[in-house]
Amino acid sequence: MLSDNFCGPDPVRYQTPRRTTQLLNFDADRFLRIQNGALALSRPLQQVVETLRAEGAENLFFLGAGGAGKLMEPAAQLIARRCDFPVYLENAAELVAVGSANLGSRSIVVIPSLSGTTREAVAVLDYAQQRGARVISLTAHQDSPVATQADYTFTAFAEDDTSSESFYLQSLVIALTLLNGLGRYEELEATLAELTRLPGLLVEIKKAFEPRAAAIAQTIQHDDYHILTAAGPAWTEAWYYGTCILEEMQWIRTRPVHASDFFHGTLELVEAGVSVLVFKGDDASRPLVERVERWLPSVTDRMTVIDTAEFALPGVSPQVRALIPHVLIATVLERVSAHLEVLRDHPLTTRRYYRRLDY
């Protein structure tokens, strides 16, 4: 019989990170505990997804709020593009407001919430269960409302600076498990074996990228506006970094735009001196981003390109690399953020309104 509560290693409470000789404000041991903790949930996640599908699940909903909900997008798209099993990526608050004829007793619902207390996540969980859906929660705190109410709770401690990779990896496992069960991804076991190497490799990527991260932060520290663009899984990280990091945590205005939409409006906003951050994944969407990259130097000298093809990933196959560009970009952008908050004297934890007011 399946247990309904799954936890990674014991939660490690955040301590003020130390300055090391290699990385600014980064604790490698803490990072490894968090990402290995997320991957430690792979087997129980597989078991739950396989059981629910065997019991007759007919569709899957990813229902989150804000950034946590957006981080489910690569997994939802992976399923939708590789099989005909219905998958829905919905905004939690809007689904509660307008409903969905597809949500019911044959639905699997995945609700990510870092704190497990987000108002919209709690509301959509209650809404889904009232309609008979089986709810899987992904949280960082097992005693939170979302965790305690869900049918299946997966707890992997993380905080803002590590949650992107954690949520990306957990949702990827869900997607690949579903595809494997439907006969659309036969390499599941080999892929999971490769992913176990990833946390250590991400630390090495951070180390190698550190000088560039410092240079990027130095270059953009005074900018009050950025356009961010990407495609494929990397697009999610472009949106997330612009909205949840630069806007929420640094109060910098941004315009995230998908590379395939760049020439349908946003190009008119580019001129000399406008900063454009370009994220290229090592996947099939790459040509869409390269088109934007080729054009930008003709109108601005402020283009910053981060390309996952440049990152060393020994032991990781090209097939798996194509599944994780968003993970790789998230991990190096964390290094940019670490330098940016120091240069701008604006801690990433500073807020004016978010969870400070009743809204």
C-alpha positions in Angstrom: 0.0 0.0 0.0 1.2 3.5 -0.9 2.1 5.9 1.9 0.6 9.3 1.2 3.5 11.3 2.5 6.9 11.2 0.9 9.9 13.2 2.2 13.4 13.6 1.0 16.3 14.0 3.5 15.5 15.9 6.8 14.9 19.6 6.0 18.0 21.7 6.5 17.1 25.2 7.7 18.7 28.0 5.8 21.8 29.6 7.4 23.4 32.8 6.1 25.6 31.5 3.2 29.3 31.9 3.6 31.6 33.6 1.1 33.9 30.9 -0.3 37.1 31.4 -2.3 35.2 30.2 -5.4 31.6 31.3 -5.2 29.9 34.4 -3.7 27.3 33.6 -1.0 27.0 30.0 -2.0 26.9 26.8 0.2 27.6 23.9 -2.1 26.7 21.3 0.6 23.4 22.9 1.1 22.7 23.0 -2.6 23.6 19.3 -3.0 21.3 18.3 -0.1 18.4 20.2 -1.6 18.7 18.9 -5.2 19.6 15.4 -4.2 16.6 15.5 -1.9 14.4 16.4 -4.8 15.7 13.5 -6.9 15.4 11.1 -3.9 11.6 11.4 -4.5 11.8 10.0 -8.0 10.9 6.4 -7.1 7.9 7.3 -4.9 6.7 9.8 -7.5 6.9 7.1 -10.1 5.0 4.7 -7.9 2.1 7.2 -7.3 1.8 8.2 -11.0 1.9 4.6 -12.2 -0.7 3.6 -9.6 -3.1 6.5 -10.4 -2.9 5.8 -14.1 -3.5 2.1 -13.5 -6.6 3.1 -11.5 -8.0 4.8 -14.5 -6.7 8.4 -14.5 -7.6 10.0 -17.8 -5.9 13.4 -17.6 -3.3 15.4 -15.7 -3.6 19.0 -14.4 -0.6 21.1 -13.3 -2.3 23.7 -11.0 0.0 26.2 -9.4 0.1 29.9 -8.6 2.7 32.4 -9.6 6.3 31.2 -10.2 5.8 27.7 -8.8 2.9 27.1 -11.3 5.0 28.5 -14.2 7.8 26.1 -13.4 5.5 23.2 -14.3 5.4 24.4 -17.9 8.3 22.3 -19.4 6.9 19.1 -17.9 3.4 19.9 -19.3 4.7 20.7 -22.7 6.9 17.5 -22.8 3.8 15.4 -22.2 1.7 17.2 -24.7 4.3 17.1 -27.4 5.1 13.4 -27.1 1.7 11.7 -26.5 -2.1 12.2 -26.7 -2.7 11.9 -22.9 -4.6 15.1 -22.0 -2.5 17.5 -19.9 -3.5 20.9 -18.7 -1.4 23.7 -17.4 -3.7 26.1 -15.6 -3.5 29.1 -13.4 -4.9 28.0 -10.1 -6.9 31.1 -9.3 -8.4 31.3 -12.7 -9.4 27.6 -12.7 -11.2 28.1 -9.4 -12.9 31.2 -10.9 -14.0 29.8 -14.2 -13.9 26.0 -13.7 -13.0 23.2 -16.1 -15.3 20.5 -17.6 -12.2 18.2 -17.8 -11.4 18.2 -14.1 -13.0 15.4 -12.2 -12.6 12.0 -10.5 -10.4 10.7 -13.3 -7.9 13.6 -13.0 -4.5 13.6 -11.5 -3.7 17.1 -10.1 -0.2 18.3 -9.3 0.1 21.3 -7.1 3.5 22.9 -6.5 3.9 25.3 -3.6 7.2 26.1 -2.0 5.8 27.3 1.2 2.7 25.2 1.0 0.7 28.2 2.3 0.0 30.1 -0.9 -3.7 31.2 -0.8 -4.4 30.2 -4.4 -2.8 26.8 -4.1 -4.8 26.0 -1.0 -8.0 27.1 -2.8 -7.4 25.1 -5.9 -6.5 22.0 -3.9 -9.8 22.2 -2.1 -11.6 22.8 -5.4 -9.9 19.8 -7.1 -10.7 17.4 -4.3 -14.3 18.5 -4.2 -14.5 17.3 -7.8 -13.0 13.9 -6.9 -9.5 14.5 -8.3 -6.5 12.9 -6.7 -4.0 15.6 -5.7 -0.2 15.3 -5.6 1.5 18.2 -3.8 5.1 19.2 -4.2 6.2 21.4 -1.3 9.2 22.3 0.9 7.3 21.9 4.2 5.4 18.8 5.1 3.4 20.5 7.9 2.0 23.1 5.5 -1.7 23.3 4.5 -1.1 22.2 0.9 1.0 19.3 2.1 -1.3 18.1 4.8 -4.5 18.2 2.7 -3.1 16.6 -0.5 -3.8 12.9 -1.2 -0.1 12.4 -1.9 2.5 14.7 -0.4 6.1 15.0 -1.6 8.3 17.2 0.5 11.8 18.3 -0.6 13.1 21.2 1.4 14.2 24.2 -0.7 14.1 27.9 -0.7 13.9 30.6 -3.3 17.5 30.3 -4.6 17.2 26.5 -5.1 13.5 25.9 -5.8 13.6 26.3 -9.6 15.9 23.3 -10.1 14.0 21.3 -7.4 10.6 21.9 -8.9 11.9 21.4 -12.5 13.4 18.0 -11.6 10.3 16.7 -9.7 7.9 17.7 -12.5 10.3 16.2 -15.1 10.1 12.8 -13.2 6.3 13.0 -13.3 6.3 13.7 -17.0 8.8 11.0 -17.9 7.0 8.4 -15.8 3.7 9.1 -17.5 5.3 8.9 -20.9 7.1 5.7 -20.0 3.8 4.1 -18.9 2.2 5.1 -22.2 5.1 3.6 -24.2 6.4 7.0 -25.3 9.6 7.1 -23.4 11.4 3.8 -23.0 14.6 5.3 -21.6 13.2 6.2 -18.2 15.6 4.2 -16.0 18.7 5.3 -18.0 17.5 8.9 -17.8 16.9 8.8 -14.0 20.4 7.3 -13.6 21.9 10.2 -15.5 19.9 12.7 -13.5 21.4 11.4 -10.2 24.7 12.9 -11.5 23.2 16.3 -12.1 23.4 18.0 -8.7 27.2 17.6 -8.6 27.5 18.7 -12.2 25.4 21.8 -11.5 27.8 22.8 -8.8 30.7 22.5 -11.2 28.8 24.5 -13.8 28.2 27.2 -11.2 32.0 27.3 -10.4 32.9 27.6 -14.1 30.3 30.2 -14.7 31.2 32.4 -11.7 33.5 34.9 -13.4 30.9 35.4 -16.2 28.1 35.7 -13.7 30.1 38.5 -11.9 30.7 40.2 -15.3 27.1 40.0 -16.3 25.9 41.4 -13.0 28.5 44.2 -13.3 27.2 45.1 -16.8 23.5 45.1 -16.0 23.5 46.4 -12.4 22.3 49.9 -13.4 19.7 48.9 -16.0 16.1 49.5 -15.1 14.6 47.5 -17.9 15.4 44.2 -19.6 13.9 42.2 -22.4 14.3 38.4 -21.9 13.8 35.9 -24.6 14.1 32.1 -25.1 12.3 29.1 -26.5 11.5 25.5 -25.6 12.0 24.6 -21.9 14.4 27.6 -21.5 11.4 30.0 -22.2 10.0 29.1 -18.8 13.2 30.2 -17.0 13.2 33.4 -19.0 9.7 34.3 -17.8 10.5 33.1 -14.3 13.7 35.1 -14.0 12.2 38.2 -15.4 9.1 38.1 -13.3 10.1 36.4 -10.0 13.7 37.5 -9.7 14.3 40.7 -11.5 10.9 42.2 -10.9 9.8 40.7 -7.5 13.3 40.5 -5.9 15.1 43.4 -7.6 12.3 45.8 -8.6 13.6 46.0 -12.2 11.0 46.2 -15.0 11.2 43.4 -17.6 9.6 42.1 -20.7 9.8 38.4 -21.1 8.9 37.4 -24.7 9.1 34.0 -26.4 11.6 33.9 -29.2 8.9 32.9 -31.7 7.0 36.0 -30.8 10.0 38.4 -30.7 9.4 39.6 -34.3 5.7 40.2 -33.7 5.8 43.3 -31.6 8.7 43.3 -29.2 11.4 44.1 -31.8 10.0 47.6 -32.0 11.1 48.2 -28.4 14.8 47.4 -29.1 17.2 50.3 -29.7 20.7 51.3 -28.8 21.3 50.8 -25.1 18.4 48.4 -24.5 19.4 45.3 -22.6 18.3 41.9 -24.0 19.0 38.7 -22.2 19.0 35.7 -24.6 18.8 32.1 -23.3 19.7 29.3 -25.7 18.9 25.7 -24.9 20.6 22.7 -26.4 17.3 21.4 -27.8 15.1 21.5 -30.9 13.9 25.1 -30.2 17.4 26.5 -30.6 17.0 27.9 -34.1 14.2 30.1 -32.9 16.5 31.8 -30.4 19.4 32.0 -32.9 17.2 34.0 -35.2 16.8 36.7 -32.5 20.5 36.5 -31.6 21.5 37.2 -35.2 19.3 40.2 -35.5 19.9 42.0 -32.2 23.5 43.3 -32.8 22.1 45.4 -35.7 20.1 47.5 -33.2 21.7 47.2 -29.7 25.1 46.6 -28.2 23.5 45.3 -25.0 22.9 41.6 -25.8 23.8 39.0 -23.2 23.6 35.4 -24.4 23.6 32.3 -22.1 24.0 29.1 -24.0 23.6 25.7 -22.4 25.6 24.0 -25.1 28.7 25.6 -23.5 28.2 23.8 -20.2 30.1 20.6 -19.5 27.9 17.7 -18.5 30.1 14.5 -18.5 28.0 11.4 -18.4 24.9 13.1 -19.6 23.6 12.1 -23.0 22.5 14.6 -25.7 18.9 13.2 -25.2 18.9 14.1 -21.5 20.6 17.5 -22.1 17.7 18.4 -24.4 15.3 17.8 -21.4 17.0 20.1 -19.0 18.1 23.5 -20.5 15.8 25.3 -18.1 17.5 23.6 -15.2 20.9 24.6 -16.4 20.0 28.2 -17.1 18.3 28.5 -13.7 21.5 27.3 -11.9 23.7 29.9 -13.6 21.2 32.7 -13.2 21.3 32.1 -9.5 25.0 33.1 -9.7 24.1 36.3 -11.5 21.5 37.1 -8.9 24.0 36.5 -6.1 26.3 39.2 -7.5 23.5 41.5 -8.6 22.0 41.8 -5.1 25.4 42.8 -3.7 26.2 45.3 -6.4 22.7 46.9 -6.2 22.7 46.7 -2.4 19.2 45.1 -2.7 18.9 41.7 -0.9 16.8 39.2 -2.8 14.6 38.8 0.3 13.5 42.4 0.3 9.8 43.0 -0.5 7.5 46.0 -0.4 4.2 44.3 -0.9 4.5 40.5 -1.4 3.3 38.8 1.7 3.6 42.2 3.5 0.1 43.4 2.8 -3.4 41.9 2.5 -4.2 41.9 -1.2 
